[in-house]
Amino acid sequence: MKVVIQRVTQASVTVESEKIASIQSGLLILLGIVHEDTEDDIKWLSNKVVNLRVFADENGIMNKSLIDVNGDVIVVSQFTLHASTKKGNRPSYIQAAKPDVAIPLYESFVKQLENNLDKPVQTGRFGADMKVDLLNDGPVTIIIDTKNKE
């Protein structure tokens, strides 16, 4: 699993002119899934996300987590995170999991985040053409790959 995490002061997702998700302060998470991903990846990644200290404390230092600030979350599936650009100019998405594998893992990741945060997590719509609007705060953008735990 690979995520791009963006700290936001607001974010929303629109599908076919309908706003389906909207948050204020929190994280917008773009999630890419490969066939090899497992429930272990979900547990590790969701724990990492909710405890990542990317929010400012009273001294303006990034020292608080999503849990500490009671921030909100939107998770958007994004298979293009696993694009291979090694050959030519057309990205290959062969590594990205097909919907029959990706959808259950995507839903499980969202559920695990909800359990960790003890509140609902908003989502995009899997496979839809989505318009994602955000106001990146900082900007703070972090990439995490469960296959490369640095």
C-alpha positions as CSV (number, residue, x, y, z in Angstrom):
1,M,0.0,0.0,0.0
2,K,1.1,3.5,-0.8
3,V,-0.4,6.7,0.6
4,V,0.1,10.3,-0.1
5,I,-1.0,12.2,3.0
6,Q,-1.8,15.8,2.9
7,R,-2.5,17.9,5.9
8,V,-5.4,20.2,5.1
9,T,-7.5,23.0,6.5
10,Q,-10.3,21.8,4.2
11,A,-10.9,19.2,1.6
12,S,-13.8,17.8,-0.4
13,V,-14.6,15.2,-3.1
14,T,-17.1,15.7,-5.8
15,V,-18.5,13.1,-8.2
16,E,-20.8,14.2,-11.1
17,S,-21.4,17.6,-9.5
18,E,-22.4,16.1,-6.1
19,K,-20.1,16.7,-3.1
20,I,-19.8,13.3,-1.5
21,A,-17.2,14.1,1.2
22,S,-16.1,17.3,3.0
23,I,-13.8,18.0,6.0
24,Q,-12.2,20.9,7.7
25,S,-8.9,20.4,9.6
26,G,-7.4,17.0,9.1
27,L,-5.8,14.7,6.5
28,L,-6.6,13.9,2.9
29,I,-5.3,10.4,2.1
30,L,-4.7,9.2,-1.4
31,L,-4.5,5.4,-1.2
32,G,-2.9,3.0,-3.8
33,I,-3.2,-0.7,-3.4
34,V,-1.2,-3.6,-5.0
35,H,-2.1,-7.3,-5.3
36,E,0.4,-8.2,-2.6
37,D,-1.2,-6.0,0.1
38,T,-2.6,-7.7,3.2
39,E,-4.5,-6.9,6.4
40,D,-1.0,-6.6,8.0
41,D,-0.3,-3.7,5.7
42,I,-3.6,-2.1,6.7
43,K,-3.0,-2.4,10.4
44,W,0.5,-1.0,10.2
45,L,-0.4,1.8,7.8
46,S,-3.5,2.9,9.7
47,N,-1.6,3.0,13.0
48,K,1.2,5.0,11.4
49,V,-1.3,7.5,9.8
50,V,-3.3,8.2,13.0
51,N,-0.2,8.6,15.1
52,L,1.9,10.7,12.6
53,R,2.9,13.9,14.4
54,V,2.2,16.5,11.7
55,F,0.0,18.9,13.5
56,A,1.3,21.9,15.4
57,D,1.4,22.0,19.2
58,E,1.0,25.2,21.3
59,N,4.6,26.2,20.3
60,G,4.0,25.8,16.6
61,I,6.1,22.6,16.3
62,M,4.7,19.6,14.5
63,N,4.2,17.4,17.6
64,K,0.6,16.4,17.6
65,S,-1.1,13.5,15.8
66,L,-4.5,13.2,14.1
67,I,-5.8,11.6,17.3
68,D,-4.4,14.5,19.4
69,V,-6.2,17.2,17.4
70,N,-9.3,15.1,16.7
71,G,-8.8,15.8,13.0
72,D,-11.0,14.5,10.2
73,V,-10.0,12.3,7.3
74,I,-11.0,11.7,3.7
75,V,-9.6,8.6,2.0
76,V,-9.6,8.5,-1.8
77,S,-8.5,5.4,-3.8
78,Q,-5.9,6.3,-6.4
79,F,-4.5,3.4,-8.5
80,T,-2.2,5.9,-10.3
81,L,0.1,6.0,-7.2
82,H,1.5,2.7,-8.5
83,A,2.3,4.0,-12.0
84,S,5.4,2.8,-13.6
85,T,7.1,5.3,-15.8
86,K,10.2,3.3,-16.5
87,K,9.6,2.7,-20.2
88,G,8.2,5.3,-22.6
89,N,5.9,8.1,-21.8
90,R,2.6,6.2,-21.1
91,P,2.5,5.1,-17.4
92,S,1.8,1.5,-16.8
93,Y,-0.6,0.6,-14.0
94,I,0.1,-3.2,-14.0
95,Q,1.2,-3.1,-10.3
96,A,-2.1,-1.6,-9.1
97,A,-4.6,-4.1,-7.7
98,K,-7.7,-4.9,-9.7
99,P,-11.1,-3.9,-8.1
100,D,-11.8,-7.4,-6.8
101,V,-8.7,-7.2,-4.7
102,A,-8.5,-3.4,-4.1
103,I,-12.1,-2.7,-3.0
104,P,-12.1,-5.0,0.0
105,L,-8.7,-3.7,1.1
106,Y,-9.7,-0.1,0.6
107,E,-12.9,-0.7,2.7
108,S,-10.9,-2.5,5.3
109,F,-8.4,0.4,5.5
110,V,-11.2,2.9,6.0
111,K,-12.8,0.7,8.7
112,Q,-9.4,0.3,10.5
113,L,-8.9,4.1,10.5
114,E,-12.5,4.5,11.9
115,N,-11.6,2.0,14.7
116,N,-8.3,3.8,15.5
117,L,-9.9,7.2,15.5
118,D,-13.3,6.1,17.1
119,K,-15.2,8.2,14.5
120,P,-16.4,8.1,10.9
121,V,-13.9,8.5,8.0
122,Q,-15.2,10.1,4.8
123,T,-14.3,8.6,1.4
124,G,-14.3,9.2,-2.3
125,R,-16.1,6.8,-4.5
126,F,-14.0,3.8,-5.7
127,G,-13.5,3.9,-9.5
128,A,-15.3,7.1,-10.0
129,D,-14.0,10.2,-11.8
130,M,-13.6,12.4,-8.8
131,K,-12.8,16.0,-8.4
132,V,-10.7,16.5,-5.2
133,D,-10.4,20.0,-3.8
134,L,-8.1,20.8,-1.0
135,L,-6.3,23.6,0.8
136,N,-3.0,22.0,1.8
137,D,-1.9,23.3,5.2
138,G,1.8,24.0,5.4
139,P,2.1,22.5,2.9
140,V,2.6,19.2,4.6
141,T,2.7,16.2,2.2
142,I,4.1,12.8,3.2
143,I,4.4,9.6,1.2
144,I,4.4,6.2,3.0
145,D,4.8,2.8,1.3
146,T,4.2,-0.3,3.4
147,K,6.7,-2.1,1.2
148,N,9.4,0.3,2.1
149,K,9.1,1.1,5.9
150,E,11.6,3.8,6.4
